[in-house]
């Protein structure tokens, strides 16, 4: 699952490009909107494994956290703290994050 603004620095395009390399039974839920939404939706048109959700309410976000297998945060550029990542972890959802998210650095430091 991806939740966030659809803009280049968030890395959604990279995640979508990686989808063909993942098992065929993987479905990617994409929540949020942004300047890249139309282009990315067009690029994935016909791919039944991508489910575009648009903006989701807080209640829907919590339901997604409870049912998704993992939250992907493939940011390509500096990210602030990443509240959505904390929310996902608080809900018990594993997070797969790039090293460009400050939370990644905190997690690595905590393990050392």
C-alpha positions in Angstrom: 0.0 0.0 0.0 1.1 3.6 -0.7 -0.5 6.6 1.0 0.8 10.0 0.1 0.9 12.9 -2.3 1.6 11.8 -5.9 4.6 13.8 -6.8 8.1 12.7 -7.9 9.9 13.0 -4.6 7.5 10.5 -3.0 8.7 7.7 -5.2 5.3 6.3 -6.3 6.5 6.0 -9.9 9.4 3.9 -8.8 7.1 1.6 -6.8 4.8 1.2 -9.8 7.8 0.4 -12.0 8.8 -2.3 -9.5 5.4 -4.0 -9.5 6.2 -6.3 -12.5 9.1 -7.8 -10.5 6.8 -8.7 -7.6 4.7 -11.9 -7.3 1.6 -11.9 -9.6 -0.7 -12.1 -6.6 0.4 -8.7 -5.2 -2.2 -5.9 -5.3 -1.0 -2.3 -4.8 -3.4 0.0 -3.1 -2.6 3.6 -3.9 -4.2 6.3 -1.7 -3.8 10.0 -2.2 -3.6 12.5 -5.1 -1.2 14.9 -6.5 0.2 16.5 -9.7 1.4 13.1 -11.0 -1.8 11.2 -10.4 -3.3 11.4 -13.9 0.0 10.5 -15.6 0.6 7.5 -13.3 -2.9 6.3 -13.6 -2.6 6.4 -17.4 0.8 4.5 -17.2 -0.9 1.7 -15.2 -4.2 1.6 -17.1 -5.2 -2.0 -17.6 -3.0 -3.3 -14.7 -5.5 -5.0 -12.5 -2.9 -5.2 -9.7 -3.1 -1.4 -9.1 -6.1 -0.1 -7.2 -6.4 3.7 -7.2 -8.3 4.8 -4.1 -8.0 8.6 -4.3 -8.2 10.6 -1.1 -9.2 8.5 1.9 -10.7 9.6 5.2 -9.0 9.0 8.5 -11.4 6.2 9.2 -10.7 4.6 5.8 -7.0 5.0 6.4 -7.2 3.1 9.6 -9.2 0.3 7.9 -6.5 0.1 5.2 -3.8 -0.1 7.8 -5.7 -3.0 9.4 -6.0 -5.0 6.1 -2.9 -4.2 4.1 0.2 -6.3 4.2 2.8 -3.6 4.2 3.0 0.2 3.8 5.6 1.2 1.1 7.3 4.6 1.5 9.7 4.8 -1.5 10.7 8.4 -1.1 13.4 9.6 -3.4 14.3 12.9 -1.7 14.5 14.2 1.8 11.3 13.6 3.7 10.3 15.0 7.1 9.4 12.7 9.9 6.7 10.8 8.1 3.6 10.8 10.3 1.8 8.2 8.0 4.7 5.8 8.8 4.2 6.2 12.5 0.4 5.8 12.1 1.0 2.6 10.2 3.4 1.2 12.7 1.1 2.1 15.5 -1.6 0.0 13.8 0.8 -2.9 13.6 1.4 -2.6 9.8 5.0 -3.3 8.7 6.7 -0.3 6.9 9.1 -0.6 4.0 10.8 2.8 3.7 13.6 4.2 1.7 16.6 5.7 3.4 15.5 9.2 2.5 13.0 9.3 5.3 14.2 10.6 8.7 12.3 7.8 10.4 14.6 5.3 8.6 17.7 6.9 10.2 16.0 6.9 13.7 15.2 3.2 13.3 18.8 2.3 12.3 20.2 4.4 15.1 17.9 2.6 17.6 19.1 -0.8 16.5 22.8 0.1 17.0 
